[in-house]
Amino acid sequence: MQYDRPQPSRRRLLTGAAAAAAAFIPLGTGLTHAAPQRSGSALRAAYPDVHWTPAAPANYTAADRPAQYGIDRVIVHVTQETYADTVKIFQNPKKQVSAHYCVRSADGYIGQFVREDDVAWHAGNWGYNTRSIGIEHEGWVDQPQWFTDVMCEQSALLTAAICTRYGIPRDRQHVIGHVEVPGTDHTDPGRYWDWARYMSLVKAAP
């Protein structure tokens, strides 16, 4: 998790109730995913079930993507924290960091913390933040037991749906690790992340 501060920008204000709530929206409801996007899209991607748990408004930049900034990357991260602690970090306005999604290791549960319309602060590079969707994965880069089958499978479904929604090619030039972001000092997802299997799952998804 890493963030570089942009110039001051407008923030979306959330009510206290909304900030505290975690909403579950199953597939089949007609919504593409848990957090409705303000910029409508005619393309409906088959998102896996995700759970809306909003980050603190101080931890991301409100935007109107893809109209304001085109989206052409998915960036894969590893939290170096537990899922529960990651939620606390994203909801703490002093941390100034966020990602759009986080996938839990044990069961593949996906939390959404920032709307895709908005710019999450995850890449450590403002240009890459504006053009990407960030997906965190619970675990540590040097502990491969965290990279469970169910986490990788659910994450691959999410990445595939994002690629479909924005017309992003499902390849390693457009689905990248945090370590590949220019200027970063992060190493995630690390040497134990099975890119060959992950990309095979992404390409095979509907």
Wavefront OBJ file of the C-alpha trace (Angstrom):
o trace
v 0.000 0.000 0.000
v 1.456 3.324 -1.018
v 0.251 6.743 -2.126
v 1.688 9.943 -3.571
v -0.269 13.101 -2.832
v -1.996 14.805 -5.788
v -2.926 18.452 -5.907
v -5.888 19.345 -3.656
v -9.189 18.113 -5.099
v -12.845 17.879 -4.212
v -13.961 15.112 -1.885
v -17.224 13.243 -1.832
v -18.863 13.551 1.573
v -20.273 10.375 3.045
v -22.756 10.220 5.849
v -21.621 8.565 9.025
v -24.016 5.712 8.461
v -22.739 5.045 4.976
v -19.143 5.171 6.108
v -19.803 2.556 8.741
v -21.969 0.212 6.689
v -20.795 -2.789 4.712
v -23.411 -3.634 2.074
v -23.650 -6.931 0.224
v -25.046 -6.882 -3.319
v -25.347 -10.340 -4.892
v -25.121 -11.053 -8.580
v -28.374 -10.925 -10.481
v -29.550 -7.645 -8.980
v -28.848 -5.689 -12.149
v -25.908 -3.867 -10.540
v -22.443 -4.456 -11.912
v -20.969 -4.413 -8.408
v -21.591 -3.261 -4.867
v -20.747 0.426 -5.182
v -22.829 2.034 -7.947
v -20.678 4.127 -10.245
v -21.671 7.729 -10.866
v -20.539 7.546 -14.510
v -22.955 5.112 -16.106
v -21.688 2.359 -18.366
v -23.651 0.489 -20.997
v -21.285 -2.446 -20.549
v -22.279 -4.845 -17.789
v -19.416 -7.055 -16.693
v -20.000 -10.247 -14.703
v -18.476 -9.110 -11.412
v -18.135 -11.627 -8.600
v -19.956 -10.771 -5.370
v -18.349 -7.786 -3.672
v -19.088 -6.047 -0.389
v -19.144 -2.254 -0.106
v -17.029 -1.035 2.823
v -16.156 2.590 2.004
v -12.742 4.040 2.683
v -12.439 7.364 4.459
v -13.034 10.194 1.943
v -9.632 11.649 2.911
v -7.924 8.545 1.488
v -8.787 8.855 -2.212
v -9.584 11.454 -4.871
v -13.175 11.876 -6.053
v -13.244 11.790 -9.849
v -15.365 10.987 -12.879
v -13.566 8.092 -14.499
v -13.268 6.951 -17.195
v -14.434 10.293 -18.642
v -11.928 12.296 -16.596
v -9.121 9.732 -16.647
v -9.025 6.692 -18.917
v -8.629 3.329 -17.184
v -6.198 0.914 -18.821
v -4.499 -1.015 -16.000
v -5.236 -3.371 -13.133
v -2.567 -3.304 -10.426
v -2.109 -6.340 -8.176
v -0.994 -5.715 -4.592
v -0.337 -7.717 -1.429
v -1.410 -6.022 1.782
v 1.399 -6.956 4.207
v -1.472 -6.833 6.694
v -4.445 -8.976 7.625
v -7.706 -8.237 5.849
v -9.190 -6.786 9.053
v -6.247 -4.461 9.570
v -6.386 -3.395 5.921
v -10.005 -2.317 6.429
v -8.965 -0.264 9.455
v -6.176 1.400 7.475
v -8.459 2.336 4.582
v -11.041 3.767 6.980
v -8.492 5.793 8.957
v -8.340 9.288 7.375
v -4.810 9.804 8.704
v -3.374 6.935 6.636
v -3.978 8.544 3.214
v -3.977 5.241 1.352
v -6.630 3.069 -0.272
v -7.328 0.538 -2.988
v -10.499 -0.126 -4.923
v -10.732 -3.746 -3.753
v -9.203 -6.218 -1.312
v -9.545 -10.006 -1.503
v -9.462 -12.094 1.686
v -7.240 -15.153 1.791
v -9.382 -17.718 3.593
v -12.560 -17.527 1.533
v -12.072 -15.122 -1.400
v -14.378 -12.488 0.116
v -13.997 -9.242 -1.820
v -14.350 -5.867 -0.168
v -14.761 -2.734 -2.276
v -13.439 0.433 -0.637
v -13.358 3.019 -3.434
v -15.706 3.367 -6.406
v -14.066 2.696 -9.728
v -15.056 6.206 -10.795
v -12.710 7.565 -8.127
v -8.913 7.508 -7.885
v -7.651 5.218 -5.126
v -4.230 5.960 -3.664
v -2.443 2.660 -4.076
v 0.312 2.803 -6.691
v 2.764 5.377 -5.344
v 2.620 7.051 -8.753
v -0.102 9.603 -9.446
v -0.270 8.890 -13.176
v -0.737 5.179 -12.535
v -3.287 5.878 -9.805
v -5.445 7.851 -12.223
v -5.412 5.148 -14.910
v -5.745 1.971 -12.847
v -7.906 -0.162 -10.611
v -6.015 -1.376 -7.528
v -6.684 -4.821 -6.049
v -5.105 -5.716 -2.716
v -4.713 -9.344 -1.590
v -4.492 -10.330 2.046
v -1.109 -11.721 3.013
v 2.629 -11.236 2.994
v 4.934 -11.476 -0.014
v 7.244 -13.983 1.698
v 4.454 -16.271 2.990
v 2.940 -18.113 0.013
v 0.373 -19.927 2.164
v -1.708 -16.739 2.053
v -2.157 -17.063 -1.713
v -4.987 -19.587 -1.556
v -6.765 -21.052 -4.547
v -10.056 -19.374 -3.652
v -8.411 -15.957 -3.268
v -6.672 -16.229 -6.632
v -9.804 -17.525 -8.351
v -12.030 -14.752 -7.004
v -9.426 -12.124 -7.765
v -9.077 -13.407 -11.327
v -12.845 -13.159 -11.828
v -12.728 -9.580 -10.561
v -9.797 -8.637 -12.788
v -11.474 -10.213 -15.812
v -14.680 -8.278 -15.138
v -12.761 -5.015 -14.815
v -10.950 -5.723 -18.081
v -14.266 -6.400 -19.810
v -15.862 -3.240 -18.393
v -13.105 -0.938 -19.660
v -11.842 -2.830 -22.690
v -8.490 -3.594 -21.053
v -6.480 -6.382 -22.706
v -6.112 -9.413 -20.458
v -2.332 -9.564 -20.635
v 0.703 -8.826 -18.482
v 1.209 -5.438 -20.067
v -2.109 -4.296 -18.604
v -2.463 -6.501 -15.507
v 0.658 -5.663 -13.530
v 2.137 -5.951 -10.076
v 2.831 -3.026 -7.782
v 6.527 -3.754 -8.234
v 6.172 -2.854 -11.924
v 4.902 0.681 -11.293
v 7.599 3.221 -12.217
v 9.245 4.806 -9.206
v 7.852 2.418 -6.616
v 9.937 0.886 -3.845
v 7.431 -1.933 -3.272
v 8.065 -5.556 -4.227
v 4.521 -6.942 -4.174
v 3.015 -9.232 -5.166
v 6.425 -10.913 -4.871
v 8.079 -14.063 -6.161
v 5.460 -16.444 -4.778
v 2.632 -14.895 -6.768
v 1.882 -17.388 -9.570
v 1.442 -15.044 -12.505
v 1.114 -17.838 -15.063
v -1.789 -19.441 -13.208
v -3.367 -16.111 -12.351
v -3.353 -14.860 -15.925
v -4.662 -18.217 -17.150
v -7.639 -17.777 -14.796
v -8.143 -14.170 -15.901
v -8.145 -15.149 -19.576
v -10.475 -18.097 -18.994
v -13.082 -16.062 -17.086
v -16.277 -14.998 -18.894
l 1 2 3 4 5 6 7 8 9 10 11 12 13 14 15 16 17 18 19 20 21 22 23 24 25 26 27 28 29 30 31 32 33 34 35 36 37 38 39 40 41 42 43 44 45 46 47 48 49 50 51 52 53 54 55 56 57 58 59 60 61 62 63 64 65 66 67 68 69 70 71 72 73 74 75 76 77 78 79 80 81 82 83 84 85 86 87 88 89 90 91 92 93 94 95 96 97 98 99 100 101 102 103 104 105 106 107 108 109 110 111 112 113 114 115 116 117 118 119 120 121 122 123 124 125 126 127 128 129 130 131 132 133 134 135 136 137 138 139 140 141 142 143 144 145 146 147 148 149 150 151 152 153 154 155 156 157 158 159 160 161 162 163 164 165 166 167 168 169 170 171 172 173 174 175 176 177 178 179 180 181 182 183 184 185 186 187 188 189 190 191 192 193 194 195 196 197 198 199 200 201 202 203 204 205 206
